[in-house]
Amino acid sequence: MQLNPWALTGVVLVALATYYLGHRSSRSATTTHDFLVARRTVRSRRNAAAVSGEYLSAASFLGVAGIVLKEGADATWYPIGFTAGYLALMLFVAAPLRRSGAYTLPDFVEARLGSKGLRRFSTAFVMFIGILYMVPQLQGAGLTLASILPVPMWVGAVLVTVLVAVNVMAGGMRAITVVQAFQYWLKLFAIAVPTFVLCLVFFSGGGPGGVRSLGAPAPPVFTADTKVSVQTDVTVKVTTETYFHAYGRIDDGPAGGVARWSPLIPHKVSEGTTLEFAAGTPVPVISAAPASNDAWLHPASGNLTDLLQTYSLIFALFLGTMGLPHVLVRFYTNPDGKAARRTTVHVLLLLGLFYLFPTMLGALSRMYVPQLLVTGNADAAVLMLPTAMLPGVPGQILAAVVAAGAFAAFLSSSSGLLVSVSGVVSTDLFPGRVKDFRLGTALVAVCPLALVFVLRTEDISLSIGMTFALAASTFSPLLLLGVWWRKLSWPGALAGMVVGGGLVLAALGINIASEYTGNWAPWYTIQPALITVPAAFLTTYLVSRVTRYGRPELVNDIMLRLHAPDPLGLMQDRAVARFGQAEDKTRAARGRHRK
């Protein structure tokens, strides 16, 4: 691995800026209100930048470009779904959620349905979703650091965990709000500037020659003699008879020189194998991806399985956003429901702007770093593309900018996830004091770091897609029906979470087993939301209809508080006896909300 001092400098500067902003903001964090909801005085525009900062995770910064590189037109549903989920959040959930006066998602569950048992059950799902979502952030951090330093991938994961835990323990939500808002603008700069520069290079005819048009009815080709090191077992396919040199194991046998692959069957490449291709050789691609550029450029044919898998992905992304605990907790920091809705509108604009750029980088990667189609490590496309198109110092500087932005993505998303899960742990499992929040942060931070060492590194966007499916199948029915249907009962909500969450977890287990035993799992275990989300909604509805005893007695008062206009003054904080009045803390700090 060749050291890129520019990229190392960029990562160090991001880490220092993150620590400085978090430390500075944490000096005024002294109460539970500060740690959980930042005194509920965060401005709409700043909160929107903070929401966008934590939402634009490894899946957005690295994963979107990587999956566009592999899947082409079908992959554009990822950025569309990631953004469109906030439209549903704005229309149906954001304002009532804030008016509930809750501090965490389980706190809202108890406020709406009056069940402590359901609150404890939802606490378990919040912890599971948050920890599961943190794992790809840490994996992405390891990938980024390993691409600029000759270190193992776990080093980046440890670095991000320590830095994020220090900031969160120091000031909770109040400390990370400014950090996440800053990191959104940093990420936008770090993805937009390289995209503009590389597009100029492409349209001016610069960069390596010999690339093949994306619309050509043939696979991409290697533009120069290329050596590829395979880090995990992969299965690839070729469209023509392909000659190359291989050292290691291919097709379940040893290889130590010239090899030939036939287009008639898929071919296996074992971990640790080195492949050497001559310039002009058509690029082998992993078996699940389109082999030719014209197939890559167009959506999948009318195959029913492809269509169902696409709709399942849309279900997961569109409804999963409103069930992500680290997203929902940010709306508790707004002063009222109107501000929460305004925040969501701004988020839609900020996310729509950002997602233009990784999509374009994914298309350029198909032409200039096609070797990633052999290894399956497509998430490295954004990191490798600048130096592939611009050799020398200019490419290294652009790569440094991208690496700094990627590191900011891991830090901001991990911060939001850690705050949301730590807040739930401290208020539901501990008494809820500041020292309990800090203890919960330390305990929660260890869990995803441990999983990084035992789980295989897969495509980041695909692994996060499973997390969205879990959120859509558990909290999405509870929130939508809880906000808009007064006849929802806690047994119905519990049954829906058990059915939806249980099906997703079963699909996840089957998928993991399949990866180790020949990839035999059907499509609905990879994208299960098309089955699990309707099953969760239907179960919640049917059980609620037959369990009238599980509805709170004051349901009309609760629904009025959720939907009454803010000027009526019906909104009030919960758990005042535990945490005091947020308004008192606001006046003491002379905090004032602005648009």
Backbone torsions as a table, in degrees:
resi	resn	phi	psi	omega
1	MET	NA	123.3	179.5
2	GLN	-83.1	128.6	-178.9
3	LEU	-70.1	130.1	174.3
4	ASN	-107.9	98.6	-175.8
5	PRO	-63.7	-29.8	178.7
6	TRP	-65.0	-45.6	-179.4
7	ALA	-65.5	-40.1	178.0
8	LEU	-61.8	-40.0	177.9
9	THR	-63.1	-43.1	179.7
10	GLY	-61.9	-43.4	179.8
11	VAL	-64.4	-42.2	179.5
12	VAL	-63.2	-42.2	179.9
13	LEU	-64.1	-40.4	177.7
14	VAL	-63.3	-43.0	179.5
15	ALA	-62.8	-42.9	179.8
16	LEU	-66.1	-42.8	179.3
17	ALA	-63.8	-39.2	178.2
18	THR	-61.9	-46.7	-179.9
19	TYR	-64.8	-41.2	-177.7
20	TYR	-64.8	-47.8	-178.9
21	LEU	-64.7	-40.8	178.1
22	GLY	-65.0	-41.9	179.2
23	HIS	-65.3	-41.5	-179.1
24	ARG	-65.7	-41.7	-178.9
25	SER	-71.7	-29.3	-175.6
26	SER	-74.9	-12.8	-177.5
27	ARG	-65.2	-25.6	179.5
28	SER	-98.8	6.3	179.7
29	ALA	-92.3	109.6	-176.9
30	THR	-129.0	-17.4	-174.0
31	THR	-118.3	169.1	176.8
32	THR	-61.8	-35.2	176.1
33	HIS	-58.2	-41.8	179.2
34	ASP	-62.4	-44.4	-174.6
35	PHE	-73.8	-33.2	-175.7
36	LEU	-90.9	-46.5	-171.5
37	VAL	-133.6	16.2	176.8
38	ALA	51.4	40.3	178.4
39	ARG	64.2	8.7	-179.7
40	ARG	57.3	37.9	-178.4
41	THR	-126.8	20.6	-177.0
42	VAL	-77.6	129.6	-179.3
43	ARG	-64.8	153.1	-175.6
44	SER	-60.5	-47.4	-177.4
45	ARG	-67.6	-41.6	178.2
46	ARG	-66.3	-40.5	179.5
47	ASN	-64.7	-37.9	177.7
48	ALA	-62.4	-42.8	177.1
49	ALA	-64.5	-38.2	178.6
50	ALA	-67.7	-42.5	176.9
51	VAL	-60.3	-46.7	179.6
52	SER	-63.8	-38.5	-180.0
53	GLY	-62.0	-42.9	-179.4
54	GLU	-80.0	-25.7	-178.3
55	TYR	-77.2	-32.5	179.9
56	LEU	-79.1	84.9	-171.1
57	SER	-96.2	-163.0	176.6
58	ALA	-58.4	-34.9	179.7
59	ALA	-64.1	-32.4	-179.4
60	SER	-81.9	-48.5	-172.0
61	PHE	-75.7	-40.4	-179.6
62	LEU	-108.1	-42.9	-169.9
63	GLY	-68.1	-37.5	-177.7
64	VAL	-63.6	-48.4	178.3
65	ALA	-62.1	-39.4	-179.5
66	GLY	-64.6	-41.4	-178.5
67	ILE	-77.3	-27.5	171.4
68	VAL	-65.4	-41.4	176.3
69	LEU	-54.4	-41.6	-176.0
70	LYS	-86.3	-47.4	-168.0
71	GLU	-97.7	-23.3	178.1
72	GLY	76.2	-132.9	-172.7
73	ALA	-59.2	-36.5	-179.4
74	ASP	-63.6	-25.4	-176.9
75	ALA	-75.2	-14.6	-178.5
76	THR	-67.4	-12.6	175.7
77	TRP	-67.3	-23.4	179.5
78	TYR	-64.6	-58.0	178.1
79	PRO	-62.6	-33.4	177.7
80	ILE	-64.1	-46.4	-178.8
81	GLY	-68.1	-40.0	178.6
82	PHE	-58.2	-37.9	-178.2
83	THR	-82.3	-44.7	-174.1
84	ALA	-64.3	-23.7	178.9
85	GLY	-58.7	-29.8	179.8
86	TYR	-74.0	-20.3	174.6
87	LEU	-66.2	-46.2	175.9
88	ALA	-63.5	-38.8	179.0
89	LEU	-62.6	-42.1	-179.5
90	MET	-67.2	-43.2	-173.8
91	LEU	-73.1	-35.3	-166.5
92	PHE	-117.0	-23.5	-166.2
93	VAL	-125.5	-40.1	-164.5
94	ALA	-55.4	-56.0	-175.5
95	ALA	-66.4	-49.3	178.0
96	PRO	-59.9	-34.8	179.5
97	LEU	-62.0	-43.6	178.9
98	ARG	-68.3	-38.2	-178.0
99	ARG	-68.2	-17.1	179.4
100	SER	-65.7	-21.0	-178.5
101	GLY	75.2	12.2	-178.0
102	ALA	-76.0	164.4	178.5
103	TYR	-106.9	-28.5	-180.0
104	THR	-140.3	170.7	178.1
105	LEU	-64.3	-45.2	174.4
106	PRO	-61.0	-31.3	176.8
107	ASP	-64.6	-39.2	175.4
108	PHE	-63.8	-40.6	-180.0
109	VAL	-58.3	-44.7	179.2
110	GLU	-69.6	-38.0	179.3
111	ALA	-62.1	-36.7	-176.6
112	ARG	-83.3	-39.3	-171.5
113	LEU	-114.3	-8.5	174.2
114	GLY	66.5	27.8	-177.8
115	SER	-119.3	117.4	176.1
116	LYS	-71.6	-32.4	177.7
117	GLY	-64.1	-43.3	177.5
118	LEU	-65.6	-34.7	177.0
119	ARG	-61.5	-44.8	179.6
120	ARG	-64.6	-37.0	179.3
121	PHE	-66.5	-43.4	178.6
122	SER	-67.2	-30.4	175.4
123	THR	-59.0	-41.8	179.4
124	ALA	-62.5	-41.2	179.9
125	PHE	-69.7	-38.3	176.4
126	VAL	-59.2	-45.0	179.9
127	MET	-63.8	-42.4	-178.1
128	PHE	-66.2	-46.3	-179.7
129	ILE	-62.9	-45.8	-178.9
130	GLY	-61.5	-45.1	-179.7
131	ILE	-67.9	-41.3	178.8
132	LEU	-62.4	-36.2	-179.6
133	TYR	-73.7	-29.9	-179.2
134	MET	-71.8	-28.2	-176.3
135	VAL	-57.8	-50.7	178.3
136	PRO	-65.4	-25.7	175.0
137	GLN	-63.7	-44.4	-179.6
138	LEU	-70.5	-35.8	176.2
139	GLN	-64.0	-41.5	177.5
140	GLY	-64.0	-38.4	177.0
141	ALA	-62.8	-41.0	177.0
142	GLY	-63.7	-40.9	178.0
143	LEU	-62.5	-42.5	-179.2
144	THR	-64.7	-47.7	-177.8
145	LEU	-67.8	-36.0	178.9
146	ALA	-68.9	-21.3	179.6
147	SER	-80.7	-14.7	-179.1
148	ILE	-119.7	-9.8	178.7
149	LEU	-136.6	145.8	176.9
150	PRO	-78.5	66.1	-178.9
151	VAL	-128.8	154.9	175.5
152	PRO	-66.6	159.8	-172.8
153	MET	-66.6	-24.0	-176.7
154	TRP	-70.8	-18.6	-178.4
155	VAL	-63.9	-44.9	178.4
156	GLY	-63.0	-38.1	178.7
157	ALA	-62.8	-43.2	179.8
158	VAL	-65.5	-42.5	-178.8
159	LEU	-60.7	-46.9	179.8
160	VAL	-63.9	-43.1	-179.0
161	THR	-60.1	-46.0	-178.5
162	VAL	-64.8	-47.1	-176.9
163	LEU	-64.3	-43.9	-179.9
164	VAL	-66.6	-42.8	-179.1
165	ALA	-62.8	-39.0	179.0
166	VAL	-62.6	-46.7	179.9
167	ASN	-64.1	-44.6	-177.3
168	VAL	-67.2	-41.4	179.2
169	MET	-65.8	-29.0	-177.7
170	ALA	-75.5	-37.6	-174.0
171	GLY	-149.1	3.9	176.4
172	GLY	58.3	-139.5	-177.5
173	MET	-61.3	-36.5	-179.6
174	ARG	-65.4	-35.9	-178.8
175	ALA	-72.5	-39.0	-172.4
176	ILE	-89.0	-12.2	-178.2
177	THR	-61.1	-50.6	178.7
178	VAL	-65.2	-38.9	179.6
179	VAL	-60.5	-46.9	-177.6
180	GLN	-68.3	-37.5	176.9
181	ALA	-63.1	-44.5	176.7
182	PHE	-60.7	-42.1	-175.7
183	GLN	-70.9	-25.5	173.9
184	TYR	-62.9	-50.4	-178.0
185	TRP	-65.6	-33.7	175.2
186	LEU	-64.2	-44.2	179.6
187	LYS	-65.3	-39.5	178.0
188	LEU	-62.2	-43.9	177.1
189	PHE	-62.7	-42.7	-174.3
190	ALA	-71.4	-20.6	177.6
191	ILE	-99.4	-31.4	-175.8
192	ALA	-76.4	-46.2	-176.7
193	VAL	-62.0	-50.9	176.3
194	PRO	-59.2	-35.6	179.5
195	THR	-63.8	-45.8	178.4
196	PHE	-61.6	-44.9	-178.0
197	VAL	-65.0	-45.9	-177.9
198	LEU	-68.8	-32.4	175.0
199	CYS	-66.9	-38.9	175.2
200	LEU	-61.9	-42.2	177.2
201	VAL	-61.5	-42.3	-178.3
202	PHE	-66.1	-49.1	-176.0
203	PHE	-72.9	-20.9	177.2
204	SER	-87.2	0.5	178.5
205	GLY	84.0	12.6	179.5
206	GLY	-82.0	-174.2	-179.8
207	GLY	81.6	176.9	-179.4
208	PRO	-60.5	143.9	177.4
209	GLY	-86.8	173.1	175.6
210	GLY	87.0	5.8	179.7
211	VAL	-73.9	153.3	-177.7
212	ARG	-103.9	139.1	-179.4
213	SER	-56.6	144.4	-179.2
214	LEU	-68.1	-18.0	178.7
215	GLY	-94.2	2.4	-177.7
216	ALA	-70.8	140.4	179.8
217	PRO	-79.2	54.1	-177.5
218	ALA	-157.8	162.6	179.0
219	PRO	-74.1	164.0	172.8
220	PRO	-64.8	162.9	-179.0
221	VAL	-124.3	156.5	173.0
222	PHE	-73.6	127.1	-177.2
223	THR	-82.0	-12.9	178.2
224	ALA	-151.8	167.6	174.6
225	ASP	-56.8	126.5	-169.7
226	THR	-130.5	132.5	174.1
227	LYS	-107.0	128.2	-176.7
228	VAL	-119.0	126.2	176.3
229	SER	-104.1	121.1	-177.2
230	VAL	-91.5	121.3	-174.5
231	GLN	-95.5	-19.6	176.3
232	THR	-137.0	159.2	177.6
233	ASP	-61.7	130.9	179.5
234	VAL	-136.1	158.7	172.9
235	THR	-119.9	125.5	-174.7
236	VAL	-123.0	166.3	176.3
237	LYS	-136.1	155.7	177.8
238	VAL	-128.1	156.3	-179.3
239	THR	-100.2	-15.8	176.8
240	THR	-136.4	166.3	176.1
241	GLU	-63.2	124.4	-169.9
242	THR	-122.1	128.6	176.6
243	TYR	-109.1	140.6	-177.8
244	PHE	-163.1	179.0	174.0
245	HIS	-108.7	137.7	-179.9
246	ALA	-133.3	140.4	178.8
247	TYR	-135.1	108.5	-176.1
248	GLY	142.8	-125.4	178.8
249	ARG	-134.6	127.0	173.2
250	ILE	-133.1	145.6	179.3
251	ASP	51.1	42.2	175.9
252	ASP	62.7	25.2	177.5
253	GLY	-144.2	161.4	180.0
254	PRO	-70.5	150.2	178.5
255	ALA	-136.8	137.7	-178.7
256	GLY	-148.7	32.7	179.9
257	GLY	172.9	-140.2	-177.3
258	VAL	-66.8	137.1	178.4
259	ALA	-136.5	160.8	179.6
260	ARG	-135.9	135.4	175.8
261	TRP	-115.4	139.3	178.4
262	SER	-98.8	147.0	177.3
263	PRO	-76.6	-2.8	-173.5
264	LEU	-79.1	-25.2	-176.0
265	ILE	-137.1	156.2	172.3
266	PRO	-73.2	159.9	-175.1
267	HIS	-129.7	139.1	-178.4
268	LYS	-97.5	139.5	175.7
269	VAL	-125.0	125.6	-176.2
270	SER	-86.7	155.9	178.1
271	GLU	-57.0	137.6	179.1
272	GLY	88.9	-0.5	-179.6
273	THR	-81.6	142.9	175.6
274	THR	-111.0	128.7	178.8
275	LEU	-115.1	136.9	179.4
276	GLU	-122.6	122.8	-177.6
277	PHE	-117.0	141.5	176.6
278	ALA	-80.8	156.1	177.4
279	ALA	-58.3	138.3	180.0
280	GLY	89.7	-5.5	179.0
281	THR	-72.9	131.9	175.0
282	PRO	-59.1	141.4	-174.0
283	VAL	-82.6	124.1	169.6
284	PRO	-66.7	146.4	179.3
285	VAL	-125.3	153.7	178.7
286	ILE	-61.2	150.1	-164.3
287	SER	-61.4	-26.2	-175.9
288	ALA	-85.8	-7.4	-173.8
289	ALA	-100.3	155.6	175.0
290	PRO	-61.5	134.8	-176.7
291	ALA	-83.8	-39.9	-176.8
292	SER	-98.0	154.7	-177.3
293	ASN	-68.4	-35.6	-179.8
294	ASP	-67.3	-36.1	174.8
295	ALA	-67.9	-34.9	178.7
296	TRP	-65.8	-34.9	-174.6
297	LEU	-76.5	-21.8	-176.6
298	HIS	-109.8	151.8	176.0
299	PRO	-60.6	161.2	179.0
300	ALA	-58.1	149.1	-180.0
301	SER	-63.1	-179.2	-174.1
302	GLY	-70.1	22.5	177.6
303	ASN	-59.1	129.0	-175.8
304	LEU	-63.2	-38.8	-179.9
305	THR	-62.4	-43.9	178.1
306	ASP	-61.7	-40.7	-179.4
307	LEU	-64.9	-44.9	179.8
308	LEU	-65.2	-37.9	179.5
309	GLN	-66.5	-36.3	177.8
310	THR	-66.3	-45.4	178.3
311	TYR	-64.4	-35.1	177.8
312	SER	-64.4	-40.0	176.8
313	LEU	-63.9	-41.4	178.8
314	ILE	-61.6	-44.8	177.4
315	PHE	-56.2	-47.5	-176.0
316	ALA	-63.6	-46.4	-175.0
317	LEU	-74.7	-40.8	-175.2
318	PHE	-69.5	-43.0	-177.9
319	LEU	-93.4	-22.2	-178.4
320	GLY	-68.6	-29.7	-178.8
321	THR	-58.3	-42.4	-177.6
322	MET	-75.1	-4.6	177.3
323	GLY	-107.5	4.1	-179.4
324	LEU	-82.2	119.4	-175.3
325	PRO	-60.4	-38.0	-176.9
326	HIS	-72.6	-20.4	173.8
327	VAL	-79.7	-47.1	-176.1
328	LEU	-64.3	-35.1	-175.4
329	VAL	-65.9	-24.1	180.0
330	ARG	-69.4	-26.0	179.7
331	PHE	-75.2	-17.0	173.7
332	TYR	-71.7	-15.0	-178.4
333	THR	-85.2	-12.1	175.8
334	ASN	-73.0	152.1	-178.6
335	PRO	-73.5	-24.3	-179.5
336	ASP	-157.5	177.8	-177.4
337	GLY	-66.7	-38.1	179.2
338	LYS	-62.0	-42.1	178.4
339	ALA	-65.2	-35.5	177.8
340	ALA	-64.0	-42.4	178.7
341	ARG	-67.4	-39.5	178.1
342	ARG	-63.7	-38.1	176.5
343	THR	-58.3	-42.5	-177.5
344	THR	-66.1	-37.3	176.7
345	VAL	-61.3	-44.4	178.5
346	HIS	-63.6	-37.4	179.4
347	VAL	-61.8	-41.7	178.0
348	LEU	-56.8	-42.3	179.4
349	LEU	-67.1	-44.4	-176.9
350	LEU	-66.9	-41.0	179.7
351	LEU	-70.3	-41.2	178.6
352	GLY	-59.3	-38.1	177.0
353	LEU	-66.2	-45.2	-175.5
354	PHE	-63.9	-44.6	-170.4
355	TYR	-70.7	-8.1	173.5
356	LEU	-62.9	-34.1	-167.4
357	PHE	-83.4	-47.1	178.5
358	PRO	-63.3	-27.3	176.7
359	THR	-64.8	-42.2	178.2
360	MET	-67.6	-38.4	178.5
361	LEU	-66.2	-34.2	176.7
362	GLY	-62.9	-39.4	178.2
363	ALA	-66.1	-43.4	178.2
364	LEU	-64.3	-34.7	-179.0
365	SER	-63.9	-32.6	179.2
366	ARG	-59.2	-31.6	-178.4
367	MET	-90.3	-35.5	-167.5
368	TYR	-108.3	-18.7	174.2
369	VAL	-130.7	55.4	-176.2
370	PRO	-67.9	-15.3	179.8
371	GLN	-61.3	-20.9	178.1
372	LEU	-69.1	-19.0	175.9
373	LEU	-71.7	-21.2	178.6
374	VAL	-81.8	-45.2	-175.6
375	THR	-79.1	-21.8	-174.5
376	GLY	80.6	-1.3	-178.8
377	ASN	-88.0	57.5	-173.5
378	ALA	-68.9	-19.7	-179.2
379	ASP	-66.2	-14.5	178.1
380	ALA	-84.7	2.7	-174.4
381	ALA	-59.6	-47.9	-178.0
382	VAL	-61.8	-34.3	-178.2
383	LEU	-75.9	-32.1	-175.2
384	MET	-93.3	-22.1	-174.2
385	LEU	-60.7	-44.6	-177.5
386	PRO	-57.2	-46.1	-178.8
387	THR	-73.6	-24.1	176.8
388	ALA	-72.0	-34.6	-179.5
389	MET	-91.2	-27.5	-178.1
390	LEU	-129.1	87.6	179.1
391	PRO	-64.7	152.0	177.0
392	GLY	93.3	-161.6	-174.8
393	VAL	-63.0	-42.9	179.6
394	PRO	-56.3	-42.5	178.1
395	GLY	-66.5	-37.3	178.3
396	GLN	-65.3	-37.4	179.0
397	ILE	-66.8	-43.4	177.4
398	LEU	-63.6	-39.7	177.5
399	ALA	-63.3	-34.2	177.8
400	ALA	-66.0	-40.6	179.0
401	VAL	-63.1	-44.3	179.8
402	VAL	-64.8	-42.9	-179.8
403	ALA	-62.8	-38.8	177.8
404	ALA	-64.1	-42.4	177.9
405	GLY	-65.2	-40.0	178.2
406	ALA	-63.4	-41.4	179.4
407	PHE	-64.9	-37.3	175.6
408	ALA	-63.2	-35.4	178.5
409	ALA	-62.6	-43.7	-179.3
410	PHE	-66.9	-39.7	-178.2
411	LEU	-66.8	-45.6	-175.7
412	SER	-69.4	-43.2	179.7
413	SER	-67.2	-42.3	178.7
414	SER	-64.2	-35.3	177.7
415	SER	-62.6	-47.7	-179.9
416	GLY	-63.2	-42.4	179.1
417	LEU	-64.1	-42.9	-178.2
418	LEU	-66.9	-39.1	177.8
419	VAL	-63.8	-45.1	-176.4
420	SER	-65.5	-45.0	-178.7
421	VAL	-71.3	-39.4	179.2
422	SER	-64.4	-37.5	176.9
423	GLY	-62.3	-41.0	177.9
424	VAL	-66.7	-43.5	-179.9
425	VAL	-62.7	-43.9	-175.5
426	SER	-69.7	-32.0	-177.8
427	THR	-92.5	-23.4	-176.9
428	ASP	-103.5	-30.6	-179.2
429	LEU	-105.3	-20.7	179.8
430	PHE	-124.5	173.7	-177.5
431	PRO	-65.3	-17.4	176.6
432	GLY	98.7	13.1	178.2
433	ARG	-81.6	169.2	-179.3
434	VAL	-59.2	-42.5	-179.5
435	LYS	-67.5	-27.9	175.1
436	ASP	-69.2	-38.5	176.7
437	PHE	-60.6	-44.1	-179.0
438	ARG	-66.6	-39.8	176.6
439	LEU	-64.1	-43.1	177.6
440	GLY	-61.6	-38.1	178.1
441	THR	-61.2	-45.4	-179.8
442	ALA	-62.8	-41.4	-179.0
443	LEU	-68.5	-43.7	-177.4
444	VAL	-67.6	-37.9	-176.4
445	ALA	-62.3	-29.4	-177.0
446	VAL	-72.2	-31.9	-172.4
447	CYS	-63.5	-55.7	180.0
448	PRO	-65.4	-31.3	178.0
449	LEU	-63.5	-39.2	177.5
450	ALA	-65.6	-37.9	-179.5
451	LEU	-67.4	-29.7	178.8
452	VAL	-58.5	-33.6	-176.6
453	PHE	-78.6	-17.4	-174.6
454	VAL	-113.6	-18.6	-178.3
455	LEU	-95.9	147.0	176.8
456	ARG	-72.9	147.7	177.7
457	THR	-85.5	111.4	178.0
458	GLU	-109.8	-176.6	177.0
459	ASP	-57.8	128.3	-172.8
460	ILE	-64.9	-44.5	-179.3
461	SER	-63.0	-36.8	-178.6
462	LEU	-69.7	-39.5	179.5
463	SER	-68.3	-37.2	177.7
464	ILE	-71.1	-29.1	175.6
465	GLY	-58.3	-35.5	177.0
466	MET	-68.1	-35.8	176.9
467	THR	-64.1	-41.9	176.7
468	PHE	-61.7	-39.8	178.7
469	ALA	-62.7	-38.9	178.7
470	LEU	-66.5	-42.7	178.4
471	ALA	-64.7	-41.8	179.9
472	ALA	-65.7	-28.7	-175.3
473	SER	-92.6	-5.0	-178.6
474	THR	-118.8	-65.0	-173.9
475	PHE	-86.0	-25.2	-179.0
476	SER	-62.3	-48.9	176.2
477	PRO	-61.2	-40.0	-179.0
478	LEU	-62.8	-43.1	-177.5
479	LEU	-71.2	-48.1	-177.3
480	LEU	-63.6	-48.3	-179.8
481	LEU	-72.6	-33.9	179.0
482	GLY	-66.6	-34.2	-179.5
483	VAL	-81.0	-33.8	-169.4
484	TRP	-116.5	-6.2	-178.1
485	TRP	-127.3	110.5	-174.6
486	ARG	-71.4	-16.1	-177.3
487	LYS	-88.8	5.5	176.5
488	LEU	-62.7	135.5	177.6
489	SER	-116.1	157.8	-179.3
490	TRP	-68.9	-32.4	173.3
491	PRO	-63.1	-36.1	177.3
492	GLY	-65.3	-44.6	178.5
493	ALA	-62.4	-41.4	179.4
494	LEU	-64.0	-45.3	-179.8
495	ALA	-63.1	-40.1	178.7
496	GLY	-63.8	-40.4	178.6
497	MET	-67.5	-38.7	179.6
498	VAL	-65.1	-46.1	-178.3
499	VAL	-68.0	-51.9	-177.9
500	GLY	-64.2	-49.7	-179.7
501	GLY	-66.5	-38.7	179.5
502	GLY	-63.2	-40.1	178.8
503	LEU	-65.8	-41.0	179.4
504	VAL	-65.8	-43.8	179.8
505	LEU	-64.8	-35.8	175.9
506	ALA	-65.1	-41.9	177.6
507	ALA	-63.3	-39.3	178.5
508	LEU	-63.1	-43.5	178.8
509	GLY	-63.2	-43.3	178.7
510	ILE	-63.2	-40.4	-178.7
511	ASN	-65.6	-41.7	178.7
512	ILE	-64.0	-44.2	178.3
513	ALA	-62.4	-37.3	-179.7
514	SER	-64.9	-37.7	-178.8
515	GLU	-63.1	-28.5	-178.8
516	TYR	-92.4	-9.3	-174.2
517	THR	-128.7	27.7	172.5
518	GLY	109.4	11.3	175.8
519	ASN	53.5	55.7	-178.0
520	TRP	-97.6	-4.6	-173.4
521	ALA	-66.5	141.3	177.5
522	PRO	-73.0	170.7	-173.2
523	TRP	-62.3	-34.5	-173.9
524	TYR	-75.3	-5.6	169.7
525	THR	-89.3	-19.6	177.3
526	ILE	-86.2	-40.8	176.2
527	GLN	-126.8	82.6	-170.8
528	PRO	-87.5	-4.2	-169.0
529	ALA	-62.0	-31.2	-178.8
530	LEU	-61.7	-25.6	177.8
531	ILE	-97.5	-44.5	-171.5
532	THR	-73.9	-35.6	-178.2
533	VAL	-68.4	-52.0	176.1
534	PRO	-59.7	-35.8	178.9
535	ALA	-64.1	-39.1	179.5
536	ALA	-68.0	-45.1	179.0
537	PHE	-62.1	-46.2	-177.5
538	LEU	-64.3	-42.7	178.8
539	THR	-63.4	-44.2	179.1
540	THR	-59.5	-43.9	-178.3
541	TYR	-66.5	-49.2	-175.1
542	LEU	-65.6	-44.7	-179.3
543	VAL	-66.4	-36.8	178.7
544	SER	-65.3	-33.3	-179.9
545	ARG	-67.4	-28.6	-175.7
546	VAL	-104.9	4.3	-179.4
547	THR	-126.5	70.2	-178.9
548	ARG	-65.3	-24.5	-176.8
549	TYR	-68.9	-16.3	-175.6
550	GLY	-89.5	12.6	179.6
551	ARG	-99.4	139.9	179.6
552	PRO	-65.5	147.9	-178.1
553	GLU	-66.0	-36.0	-176.8
554	LEU	-98.8	40.0	-175.8
555	VAL	-61.8	-34.3	179.2
556	ASN	-65.5	-40.1	177.2
557	ASP	-65.3	-39.6	179.7
558	ILE	-63.6	-47.1	-179.2
559	MET	-64.5	-36.1	176.9
560	LEU	-62.8	-42.4	-179.7
561	ARG	-64.8	-36.6	-178.6
562	LEU	-69.3	-32.2	-170.2
563	HIS	-113.7	-9.4	-179.8
564	ALA	-67.6	142.5	177.5
565	PRO	-57.6	146.4	-176.2
566	ASP	-57.6	-38.3	-177.8
567	PRO	-61.4	-17.4	179.2
568	LEU	-70.8	-16.8	174.7
569	GLY	74.0	24.3	-179.8
570	LEU	-83.6	-13.4	-178.3
571	MET	-73.6	136.0	177.6
572	GLN	-150.2	150.4	-179.4
573	ASP	-71.7	146.2	171.6
574	ARG	-89.3	168.6	175.0
575	ALA	53.9	38.2	178.2
576	VAL	-61.2	-36.5	-179.0
577	ALA	-62.8	-30.1	-178.8
578	ARG	-85.2	-42.8	-168.8
579	PHE	-113.1	-6.6	-176.9
580	GLY	83.3	-173.6	-179.1
581	GLN	-91.9	125.1	177.6
582	ALA	-62.4	-33.2	-178.6
583	GLU	-63.8	-35.9	177.8
584	ASP	-63.3	-41.3	178.9
585	LYS	-67.1	-35.9	179.3
586	THR	-64.5	-44.9	-179.8
587	ARG	-66.0	-37.1	-179.7
588	ALA	-64.1	-33.1	-179.9
589	ALA	-91.7	-0.4	-176.6
590	ARG	55.1	35.6	179.0
591	GLY	-79.2	142.4	-179.8
592	ARG	-142.3	130.2	-177.7
593	HIS	-78.4	137.5	173.5
594	ARG	-127.2	159.5	-179.0
595	LYS	-72.7	NA	NA
